[in-house]
Amino acid sequence: MQMQRRVNGASFVIVFLVLAAMLTALCISSAKFQQSVLASTNSNGIAILAQQHGETQAAVLRMTKYSDLKSQPKTKIENTDYYYETSVSGETNYTDKIKQRIATINIYHKNEASPRFSLPVAMLSKTNDSAGCEVRTGTNSVSFQAVGSYKYLTVIVSSKFSPSDSSWSGSATFTASAAGVNLGTVSTSTYTQKAGSKGHYWGTTENVVNMHTFARAINAGDTVSANLTSSSRHSGSTVTVILSN
């Protein structure tokens, strides 16, 4: 009987150790999976923001005169962890009368050596030289006097928001005006929902890009502006105003 008790006791210990090893392996596997999901989510978010910044820089580039095209070194995008770089190719014949150069925009995140997003933009001599534009950039607001006459005013906003340890939302609204007349607003917003049965914190500092073009006759000397008029959990925004025809 005593021998049987020893055997049963040893069996219990073995079963306990096996279960403990299985639980440990399960916990490790679960932790690795959670880390993988979090890393993947963060990487996807960085890539999406890189694309948004690339498209914003492309919109600005398309307003540049063909004769003014030149490569730009890595430059920090204000109020963000991103950098942009522009590489302009040599000139080729698009047609007998129109020349072409390819301007490639590269977007980098922090100190990464390889771009997160690249966008080639075809620039044509006839189209861009006939356009003409004025571009001004500022933090949270832009105001200046137009040098020439234009038909359109474009506002591009890249906003940074501060997260909180809960479900949260952020927004920023900018009002565009020309010659004292309000043309409308451009808004950026973001929302993060706290998830997880034990209150895991999934919030990140968010960058959001938005843009809008207003049709408006603008004369030389008119004051043009885009100013922050309301916000929530807003850290700061880079505001770009483009006047074009």
N, C-alpha and C positions, 0 to 999 in steps of 0.2 A: 504493500500500500504506500509506504514512504517513497519507494522508487517511482511509483506511478505519479505521486504528487510532484516529485522533482522533474519528471518528464513533462508533466502538464505546465509546470512553472517555466521551464526552459522554452517550451513551445510558445507560451504567452509572450515571453521576452522577445523571441524571434519575430513573432507576428507584429509586436509593437514596434520593433526596430524597422521592419519592412514598411509598415505604414508610415512611420516617421520619415523614412527615406523617400517614399512616394510623395508625401506632402511637401517635403523640402524641394524635391524636383519640380513639383507642380507650381510652387511659389516662385521658384527661379524662372521657370518657363513663362509664367504669367507676367513677371516683372520685365523680362526681356521683350515680351510681346507688347506690353504697354509702352516701353521705351521706344520700340520700333514704330508703333503707331504715332507716338508723339513726335518723333524725329521726322517721319514721313509728312505729318500734318504741317510741321514748321517749314520743311523744305518746299512743300507745295505753295504755302503762303508767300514765301520769299520769291518763288518763281513768278507767281501771279502779279505781285507788286513790281517786280522787275519788268514784266511785260507792259504794265500800265505806265511806268516811267519811260520806257522805250517809245511807246506810242505818243506820249506827251512831247518828248524831244523831237520825234518825227514831224509832229504838227508844227512845231516851231521852225524846224529845218525847211519845210516846204514853203515857208514864207520868205526864205532867204533868196536874195538875188543870185542868179547863176554865177555872175562875175565875182561875187563875194564868197563863194564856197571855198572852204579850207579845212584841213584836218584839225581837230581839237584834241588836246591831251586829256587824260583822266581829270574830271572835274567833279567835285562833290555836289550832289543835289541837296540844296539847303534843307535843313530840318529832317533829314533822313539818314539812313545808313547805306545809301546807294551812291554810285558814281556813274557818270556817263562819259563816253569817249566817241568821237566821230572820226572816221577814216574815209577820206575822199579819194576815189580812184582817178586814174588818168582819163583824158578826154577821148571819146570815140564818136563816130558818126552815127547818129540815130536815123537821120535821113540826109539827103544832099545838103539841106539848108539848116538842119537842127543838130546841135551837138548834145552829147549825153555824158554825164559823170554819175557814178554810183557812190552815194554817201552811206556808209554802214555805221549804224549806231549800236554801240555795245554798252550794256548796263551791267555793272559789277556790284556785288554785295560785300560791304566792308573791305577787307584786305584780300579777297579772293583773286587769284591770278587769272582765272578763266571767267569770261562773262556768263552771267545767268541768262541773258537774253540778247540776241542780235537781230537787227532789223535793217535790211538793205533798202535804200530809198533812191529811186531813179530820178535824177534832176535833169530837166531839159532846158536848153539855153533860151529858146523862144518863150516858153511858158513863164519861166521864173524871172527873166529880165523885164518882161512886160508887166509883172505883178506889182512889185514895190510894196514895202511895208515898213512899219515901225514896231519894235519889240521892246518892252520894258518889264523888268522883274523886280519884285520886292517881297518883304516878309509881312504877311497879314494885310498889306495894302499897297496899292500903286496909284500914283497920281502924277500926271505930266501934261504938257501942252503939245498938241499935235503939230508937227512940222509941215505936213502936207494935207491934202484932202483925200478922204477915203470913204468907202461904202460899207465896210464891215468892221465890227469890233469883236474880237474873240478873247474870252477869259478862260485861262487854264489854272486850276487850283490843285495843289498837292498838299494834303493835310495830314498831320500827325496827331493821334489821340492818345490819352493816357488811360490805361486799364485800371480796374479795381478788382478786389478779390471777391467778386460776385458777378451775377449777370449784369451787364452794363451796356449803355449805348452812348454814342458821342455824335456830335454834329457841328457843322460850321456853315454859316450862310454869308455870302458876299454879294454886295449890291454894286452893279455896274452903272455908270452914269457918263454922260457926254454933254458938255455945254449946259450943265445944271439940270439935265433931264434924266430921271431914273429909267434905265432901259429894262431892268429885270434882275433876277438873282441867279447865282450859281451856288449849289450846295453840295457838301460832302457829308457822308454819314457812315457809321459803322455800328455793329451790334455783336456782342459776344455773350453766349449763354453758358453759365456755369453748369458743369455736368459731373456725373460720377456719384455713386451711392454714398461715398464717404466725403463728398465735398471737394473733389480734386479741383485744383485751380488750372483752368485751360486758357486764361486770358493772355493776350500779347499786346504790345504796343502796336497800334494799327496805323498804316499809311493808306490813304485813299485819294484817288485822282479823279477829277471830273472837269468837264469843259463845256462851253456853250458859245455859239456865235450869234451876235445880234446884228441885224441889218439896220444900219443907221448912217445917214449922211453926216460926215464929220469934216469940218473945214479947218484950215490952218489956223492955229491959235486957240482952238477949242480945248478946254480942259477935260481930260479923260481920266477916269478913275475906277478902281474896283476895291472896295473896302469891306472889312469884316464888320458885320452888323449884328450878328448874334452867334452864340456858340455854347457847347456843353462838352466838358471833358476834353477841351481843345488845347493841345500843346503849342501848335503853331502851323502856319501854312506858307508855302511858297506860291505867290500869285504872279502869273504872267499875263500881260495884256498885249494883244497883237492887233494893230490897225492894218487893214489891207483893202485891196480892190478886187 
